[in-house]
Amino acid sequence: MSGGRCTCAKSHQGVTRAVAEPRNVVQCVYSSPDNEELAERYDQWAESYEDDLDRDFGWSGPLLAVEVFTKYVAKNARILDAGAGTGLVGTLLADQGYTDLVAMDLSAGMLEEARKKSAYREFHQMVMGERLDFPTSSFDAVVSVGVLTVGHAPPSSLDELVRVTKPGGHIVYTLRPDLYEDGGFKEKHAELGANGMWELVVVSEPTQILPKGEPDVLHQVWVFAVTS
Ligand SMILES: C[S@@+](CC[C@H](N)C(=O)[O-])C[C@H]1O[C@@H](n2cnc3c(N)ncnc32)[C@H](O)[C@@H]1O
């Protein structure tokens, strides 16, 4: 998303209070100065996240990614939803017959919302960009929607997503074309390819996934197969 002036306010207890207007809440999370603040902002937003994004942005990232994901990943796969948020992706995957889903997110508040859904078997609070507390080759597939983006998880997160995915498994994630070019993702994709860690399977055409709120901001779904 496009960043911009943050309109989050600090309450007198020092807790971040996101203002009521959803566009500002979105700008607010994308301009968080650090992960601690980002987690607080998502904690504050968690309860109204789904309604706000649906009503004001037409958020269709989860649907787009799941449509691609189901073409490559078997129904019995053990799947990590990295940056699971309130569980929109897991809910769609469960509807498609996937049963072995693990939710991971920076924000305890978002994970609390995800817990209310019956889609996931496990919930883990972790930070992408740091070492993930999962053994190597834990998952058959990883999905990550709206997380490797402005002010959120950095390109280096992909190293750990590769490590926790079994050889032959898939990583499916959404990314803005401008961040691919200018945000270090192009270089990280190439590095992982050159080091024999993964191979590109497919990348979708740039698509609007926030058609109401940010029609000019496009995203692509990238699918990689982990090779070692
Ligand atoms: C835009 S929301 C997307 C949530 C969900 N995937 C969806 O499609 O609705 C971004 C999520 O990523 C989480 N997040 C941001 N940076 C993260 C990081 N470095 N590590 C783990 N989760 C992160 C946020 O807490 C938030 O739940």
The ligand as an SDF file (V2000), in Angstrom:
LIG
                    3D

 27 29  0  0  0  0  0  0  0  0999 V2000
   -2.5760   -7.0290    5.7650 C   0  0  0  0  0  0  0  0  0  0  0  0
   -2.5880   -8.2050    7.0780 S   0  0  0  0  0  0  0  0  0  0  0  0
   -2.8950   -9.7120    6.1700 C   0  0  0  0  0  0  0  0  0  0  0  0
   -3.5200  -10.7610    7.0520 C   0  0  0  0  0  0  0  0  0  0  0  0
   -4.0380  -11.9910    6.2990 C   0  0  0  0  0  0  0  0  0  0  0  0
   -2.9460  -12.7170    5.6670 N   0  0  0  0  0  0  0  0  0  0  0  0
   -5.0620  -11.5840    5.2740 C   0  0  0  0  0  0  0  0  0  0  0  0
   -4.8550  -11.9100    4.0960 O   0  0  0  0  0  0  0  0  0  0  0  0
   -6.0710  -10.9770    5.6390 O   0  0  0  0  0  0  0  0  0  0  0  0
   -0.8780   -8.3740    7.5000 C   0  0  0  0  0  0  0  0  0  0  0  0
   -0.6360   -9.3300    8.6650 C   0  0  0  0  0  0  0  0  0  0  0  0
    0.7480   -9.5940    8.7300 O   0  0  0  0  0  0  0  0  0  0  0  0
    1.1660   -9.5310   10.0810 C   0  0  0  0  0  0  0  0  0  0  0  0
    2.5770   -9.1520   10.0370 N   0  0  0  0  0  0  0  0  0  0  0  0
    3.1300   -7.9870    9.6340 C   0  0  0  0  0  0  0  0  0  0  0  0
    4.4640   -8.0380    9.7000 N   0  0  0  0  0  0  0  0  0  0  0  0
    4.7670   -9.2680   10.1660 C   0  0  0  0  0  0  0  0  0  0  0  0
    5.9870   -9.9350   10.4690 C   0  0  0  0  0  0  0  0  0  0  0  0
    7.1720   -9.3450   10.2910 N   0  0  0  0  0  0  0  0  0  0  0  0
    5.9160  -11.2000   10.9430 N   0  0  0  0  0  0  0  0  0  0  0  0
    4.7320  -11.8300   11.1270 C   0  0  0  0  0  0  0  0  0  0  0  0
    3.5380  -11.2570   10.8500 N   0  0  0  0  0  0  0  0  0  0  0  0
    3.5620   -9.9930   10.3800 C   0  0  0  0  0  0  0  0  0  0  0  0
    0.2590   -8.5070   10.7210 C   0  0  0  0  0  0  0  0  0  0  0  0
    0.2070   -8.6630   12.1190 O   0  0  0  0  0  0  0  0  0  0  0  0
   -1.0510   -8.7870   10.0260 C   0  0  0  0  0  0  0  0  0  0  0  0
   -1.8170   -9.7500   10.7170 O   0  0  0  0  0  0  0  0  0  0  0  0
  1  2  1  0
  2  3  1  0
  2 10  1  0
  3  4  1  0
  4  5  1  0
  5  6  1  0
  5  7  1  0
  7  8  2  0
  7  9  1  0
 10 11  1  0
 11 12  1  0
 11 26  1  0
 12 13  1  0
 13 14  1  0
 13 24  1  0
 14 15  1  0
 14 23  1  0
 15 16  2  0
 16 17  1  0
 17 18  1  0
 17 23  2  0
 18 19  1  0
 18 20  2  0
 20 21  1  0
 21 22  2  0
 22 23  1  0
 24 25  1  0
 24 26  1  0
 26 27  1  0
M  CHG  2   2   1   9  -1
M  END
$$$$
